[in-house]
Amino acid sequence: MSPRIYILIGLAVCAAGPAKACYADYRAKMDNPLRLHYGVIDLPETACSIDAATPLVSARLAAVGWQLLQIVSIFGSDDLASRRSDAGSYFLRF
């Protein structure tokens, strides 16, 4: 095979690259007594929009008694570290 083939294959692999993760930051509540929290949750690649993430995040939170109030934003791994301290114990918990 020609060296060009290997170069083209290498470029194709690099261009495809690994799938980038996406995350959502959200607000949730639990009643009796009222409790609120802000958290960060990881999402599959298929749910990297607010519309797609809302039912998924809502179901994950509901499974442990929380009600989703709002998805604040969807973001990539580059912005993950900046939200860690704000989310506290709810950072990637669900």
C-alpha positions in Angstrom: 0.0 0.0 0.0 1.0 3.5 -0.6 2.1 5.7 2.3 -0.6 8.1 1.2 -3.3 5.5 2.2 -1.9 5.4 5.8 -1.8 9.2 6.0 -5.4 9.4 4.8 -6.6 6.7 7.2 -4.8 8.5 10.0 -6.4 11.8 9.1 -9.8 10.3 8.9 -9.4 8.7 12.4 -8.2 12.0 13.9 -11.1 13.9 12.2 -13.7 11.6 13.7 -12.0 11.7 17.1 -13.6 10.5 20.3 -17.2 11.5 20.9 -17.2 14.6 23.1 -19.2 14.3 26.3 -21.8 16.8 27.2 -23.2 17.9 30.5 -26.1 19.9 31.8 -26.4 22.1 34.9 -29.8 22.1 36.4 -32.0 23.2 39.3 -34.1 20.7 41.2 -36.4 20.6 44.3 -37.8 18.2 46.8 -40.9 19.0 48.9 -41.8 18.4 52.5 -39.7 20.1 53.6 -38.7 22.2 50.7 -35.1 21.6 49.5 -33.4 23.0 46.5 -30.2 22.1 44.8 -28.1 23.0 41.8 -26.3 20.2 40.1 -24.3 19.0 37.1 -25.2 15.8 35.3 -23.5 13.9 32.5 -25.5 13.2 29.3 -25.2 10.8 26.4 -24.3 12.2 23.1 -27.9 11.9 21.9 -29.1 14.3 24.6 -26.9 17.3 24.1 -29.7 19.8 23.8 -32.1 21.1 26.4 -35.1 19.6 24.7 -33.4 16.1 24.5 -31.9 16.3 28.0 -35.0 17.4 29.9 -36.9 14.0 30.0 -33.6 12.2 30.7 -32.6 14.5 33.6 -36.1 14.6 34.9 -36.3 10.8 35.1 -32.9 10.4 36.7 -33.8 12.9 39.4 -37.3 11.6 39.9 -35.9 8.1 40.6 -34.4 9.5 43.8 -37.3 11.9 44.8 -36.2 15.1 43.2 -38.2 17.2 40.7 -36.4 19.0 37.9 -37.2 22.7 37.9 -34.9 23.9 35.0 -32.0 22.9 32.9 -29.8 25.9 33.0 -27.5 25.0 30.1 -25.8 22.3 28.1 -22.0 22.5 27.9 -18.9 20.5 27.1 -16.1 19.1 29.1 -14.1 22.4 28.8 -16.6 24.1 31.1 -17.0 21.2 33.6 -14.4 22.2 36.1 -15.7 25.7 36.6 -19.0 24.3 37.8 -17.7 21.8 40.3 -17.6 24.0 43.4 -21.1 25.5 42.7 -22.6 22.0 42.4 -20.9 20.6 45.5 -22.2 17.1 46.3 -24.5 17.2 43.3 -21.6 17.4 40.9 -22.1 14.4 38.5 -24.1 12.6 41.3 -27.0 11.5 39.1 
